[in-house]
Amino acid sequence: MEELAAEIGWSRKRLWSRFRSQIGLPPKRAAKLVRFDHAVHRLALGESAARIAADSGYVDQSHLHRDVLAFTGVTPATCAGDTGLAVDGIAYAEYGALPLRLSRLAPPAMALHL
């Protein structure tokens, strides 16, 4: 953030303020949510929590576990088996993502098709 603020000629405080007003979250929280989103979609695809934690910049698997629990209220293992996740086949194509049925949000007839 410091480099970006300097590059555009704003103070760090102004950049954070503008970011928050546009996104609705402070930059650190937004970054944490993006990292979590990436990790939880990989969990849904059946990847190892340890590998995901290492690849996603978590210090260790327990930090991934803590974020998953905080954001979803369930463990990574439960999250991995949850067909209620909407996996974006375009954003996660590199992982061979297939759209999953939104079981909690729509009846089976309304499957997500990309």
Buried (B, 14 or more C-beta within 10 A) or exposed (E): EEEEBEEEEBEEEEBBEEBBEEEEEEBEEBEBBEBBBBBBBBBBBEBBBEEBBBEBEBEEBEEBBEBBBEBBEEEBEEBBEBEBBBBBBEEBEEBEBEBBBBEEEEEEEEEBEE
